């Protein structure tokens, strides 16, 4: 049986990103709806903290896309990146998708590990921010005030432009190579904003590291198909025009 899976990340959807959400709608119709499984490897949102009974209204468009994919019977997993702070049970129940920190799964006999990849950094700010204490403060403040605080903090905690950086690329490659020694056949990461695919020989076996790149800026994504394996791709929205 042929398996087709799509992996993408780092759209960083913000409050007024209607054009970007429309782009993801096209991507869904052209690419995602033809897949058996969709893996969103983090930072789909510029900021998200889940609240019971509440979906940020400016994200309704992309949430509807996730609901539609789930209703079509597809496996959809959203990995929490460094910009997602606990999606929560309500979000998962509302969309019908799963939200994870990381996943290990069997894909056509290959042992595949997936995560956003922010854990590759030795000094990761999320180890301070992604705590029960901070989440409790967010719950107390409520969604609208928390959004304002998060956006204000982002001006000095998050860089909007992340250029190609060989040192960062190499840090991710080395991190993946070490993880592959844990008997994974494939490691799929994101976060670096640089699409990448490297084959390593680890414990006398060829193993693969893949990075999904930056969908929000470059329209990069990764596909997998039985018999073809993993491939770096770039979405061309012009192919959607006129459909």
C-alpha positions as CSV (number, residue, x, y, z in Angstrom):
1,X,0.0,0.0,0.0
2,X,1.3,3.4,-0.9
3,X,1.7,5.9,1.9
4,X,1.9,9.7,1.2
5,X,2.8,12.1,4.0
6,X,3.5,15.8,4.0
7,X,5.7,17.7,6.6
8,X,5.8,21.5,6.9
9,X,6.5,24.0,9.6
10,X,7.3,27.6,10.6
11,X,4.4,29.4,9.0
12,X,4.3,31.8,12.0
13,X,0.8,33.0,11.3
14,X,0.1,36.3,13.0
15,X,-3.2,38.2,13.7
16,X,-3.4,40.0,10.4
17,X,-1.9,37.3,8.1
18,X,-5.0,36.8,6.0
19,X,-2.9,36.4,2.8
20,X,-0.7,33.8,4.4
21,X,-3.8,31.9,5.7
22,X,-5.2,32.0,2.1
23,X,-1.9,30.6,0.9
24,X,-2.2,27.7,3.4
25,X,-5.8,27.1,2.1
26,X,-4.4,26.7,-1.4
27,X,-1.6,24.5,-0.1
28,X,-4.2,22.3,1.6
29,X,-6.3,22.0,-1.5
30,X,-3.4,21.3,-3.8
31,X,-1.1,19.2,-1.5
32,X,-2.4,18.3,2.0
33,X,-5.8,16.9,0.9
34,X,-3.9,14.4,-1.4
35,X,-1.9,13.1,1.5
36,X,-2.7,10.3,4.0
37,X,-0.9,12.1,6.8
38,X,0.0,15.7,7.6
39,X,2.7,16.5,10.1
40,X,3.0,20.2,11.1
41,X,6.3,20.5,12.8
42,X,5.7,23.5,14.9
43,X,5.4,27.3,14.9
44,X,2.3,27.2,12.7
45,X,1.2,30.2,14.8
46,X,3.2,33.2,15.9
47,X,1.7,32.6,19.3
48,X,-0.8,30.2,20.7
49,X,-1.9,29.2,24.2
50,X,-4.9,27.0,24.4
51,X,-8.0,28.0,26.4
52,X,-11.1,25.9,27.1
53,X,-14.0,27.0,24.9
54,X,-11.9,29.5,23.0
55,X,-10.2,29.7,19.6
56,X,-8.5,32.9,18.6
57,X,-10.9,34.4,16.1
58,X,-8.1,35.6,13.7
59,X,-7.0,32.0,13.4
60,X,-10.5,30.6,12.5
61,X,-9.4,30.2,8.8
62,X,-6.5,27.9,9.5
63,X,-8.3,26.1,12.3
64,X,-11.1,25.3,9.8
65,X,-8.5,23.8,7.4
66,X,-7.2,21.5,10.2
67,X,-10.8,20.5,11.0
68,X,-11.5,19.7,7.3
69,X,-8.4,17.6,7.0
70,X,-9.3,15.7,10.1
71,X,-12.9,15.2,8.9
72,X,-11.5,13.6,5.7
73,X,-10.0,10.9,7.8
74,X,-6.4,12.0,7.5
75,X,-3.9,11.7,10.3
76,X,-3.0,15.3,11.3
77,X,-0.4,16.0,14.0
78,X,0.6,19.5,15.1
79,X,3.9,19.6,17.0
80,X,4.2,22.3,19.6
81,X,7.1,24.6,18.6
82,X,8.7,27.4,20.6
83,X,5.7,29.7,19.7
84,X,3.0,27.2,20.8
85,X,2.5,27.2,24.6
86,X,0.2,24.3,25.3
87,X,-2.5,23.9,22.6
88,X,-4.7,22.2,25.1
89,X,-7.4,19.5,25.0
90,X,-10.2,21.8,23.7
91,X,-8.1,22.7,20.6
92,X,-7.5,19.0,19.9
93,X,-11.2,18.1,20.4
94,X,-12.4,21.0,18.3
95,X,-10.1,20.3,15.3
96,X,-10.0,16.5,15.6
97,X,-6.2,16.6,15.3
98,X,-3.4,15.6,17.8
99,X,-0.9,18.0,19.4
100,X,2.4,16.5,20.4
101,X,5.9,17.5,21.6
102,X,7.5,14.8,19.6
103,X,6.6,11.5,17.9
104,X,8.3,8.3,17.0
105,X,6.5,6.2,14.4
106,X,7.0,3.4,11.9
107,X,6.8,4.6,8.3
108,X,7.1,1.8,5.7
109,X,9.4,-0.1,8.1
110,X,11.5,3.0,8.9
111,X,11.8,4.2,12.5
112,X,11.1,7.9,12.2
113,X,11.5,10.5,15.0
114,X,9.9,14.0,14.6
115,X,9.9,17.1,16.6
116,X,10.1,20.9,16.1
117,X,13.8,20.8,17.0
118,X,14.1,23.7,19.4
119,X,15.6,21.3,21.9
120,X,18.7,21.2,19.8
121,X,19.8,24.5,21.3
122,X,21.9,24.2,24.5
123,X,20.4,27.3,26.1
124,X,16.7,27.2,25.1
125,X,14.5,30.0,26.5
126,X,11.5,27.7,26.4
127,X,12.9,25.7,29.4
128,X,11.9,28.8,31.4
129,X,8.8,29.9,29.5
130,X,7.2,26.4,28.9
131,X,6.5,25.7,32.6
132,X,3.3,25.1,34.6
133,X,3.9,28.3,36.4
134,X,4.0,30.4,33.2
135,X,1.0,28.5,31.8
136,X,-0.9,29.3,35.0
137,X,-0.2,33.0,34.6
138,X,-1.5,32.8,31.0
139,X,-4.6,31.0,32.2
140,X,-5.2,33.7,34.8
141,X,-4.7,36.6,32.3
142,X,-7.0,35.1,29.7
143,X,-6.6,34.9,26.0
144,X,-6.7,38.5,24.9
145,X,-4.4,40.0,27.6
146,X,-2.0,37.1,27.2
147,X,-1.9,37.8,23.5
148,X,-1.0,41.4,24.1
149,X,1.8,40.4,26.5
150,X,3.1,37.8,24.2
151,X,3.2,40.2,21.2
152,X,5.0,42.8,23.3
153,X,7.6,40.3,24.5
154,X,8.1,39.0,21.0
155,X,9.6,42.4,19.9
156,X,12.8,41.5,21.9
157,X,12.6,37.7,22.2
158,X,12.0,36.6,18.6
159,X,13.7,37.6,15.4
160,X,11.4,38.1,12.5
161,X,14.1,37.6,9.8
162,X,16.2,34.5,10.1
163,X,18.7,34.4,7.3
164,X,20.6,31.3,6.1
165,X,23.3,30.5,8.7
166,X,25.8,27.7,8.1
167,X,26.7,27.5,11.8
168,X,23.0,27.0,12.7
169,X,22.6,24.5,9.9
170,X,25.6,22.5,11.2
171,X,24.3,22.6,14.8
172,X,21.1,20.9,13.6
173,X,23.0,18.4,11.5
174,X,25.2,17.4,14.4
175,X,22.2,17.2,16.8
176,X,20.4,15.0,14.2
177,X,23.4,12.7,13.7
178,X,23.6,12.1,17.5
179,X,19.9,11.4,17.7
180,X,20.2,9.0,14.8
181,X,22.6,6.9,16.9
182,X,19.6,6.0,19.0
183,X,18.6,3.6,16.2
184,X,16.3,6.0,14.3
185,X,16.3,5.6,10.6
186,X,15.1,9.1,9.9
187,X,15.0,12.3,12.0
188,X,12.6,15.1,10.8
189,X,13.1,18.5,12.4
190,X,12.1,22.2,11.8
191,X,12.9,25.4,13.7
192,X,16.1,26.3,11.8
193,X,14.2,27.9,8.9
194,X,16.5,26.1,6.5
195,X,15.4,23.1,4.5
196,X,18.0,20.4,4.6
197,X,18.5,16.7,3.8
198,X,21.6,14.8,4.8
199,X,22.4,11.1,4.8
200,X,24.7,9.9,7.6
201,X,26.3,6.5,8.1
202,X,25.6,5.7,11.7
203,X,26.4,2.3,13.3
204,X,27.2,1.0,9.9
205,X,23.8,1.9,8.4
206,X,22.7,4.8,6.3
207,X,20.3,7.1,8.1
208,X,18.6,10.3,7.1
209,X,18.2,13.8,8.6
210,X,15.5,16.0,7.1
211,X,14.5,19.6,7.9
212,X,11.2,21.1,6.7
213,X,12.6,24.6,6.3
214,X,10.4,27.7,6.3
215,X,6.9,27.5,4.8
216,X,6.0,31.0,5.8
217,X,8.8,32.7,3.9
218,X,10.1,30.2,1.3
219,X,7.0,27.8,0.9
220,X,9.4,24.9,1.7
221,X,8.0,21.6,2.7
222,X,8.9,17.9,2.7
223,X,7.0,15.0,1.1
224,X,7.2,11.3,1.6
225,X,5.8,8.6,-0.6
226,X,6.3,4.8,-0.6
227,X,8.9,3.9,-3.1
228,X,10.2,7.5,-3.5
229,X,11.2,8.3,0.0
230,X,11.6,11.8,1.4
231,X,11.9,14.7,-0.9
232,X,12.4,18.5,-0.4
233,X,9.7,20.4,-2.1
234,X,8.6,24.0,-2.7
235,X,4.9,24.9,-3.1
236,X,4.0,26.9,-6.2
237,X,0.7,28.7,-5.6
238,X,0.5,29.8,-9.3
239,X,-0.4,26.2,-10.1
240,X,-3.6,26.7,-8.1
241,X,-4.8,29.7,-10.1
242,X,-7.8,29.0,-12.3
243,X,-8.9,25.9,-10.5
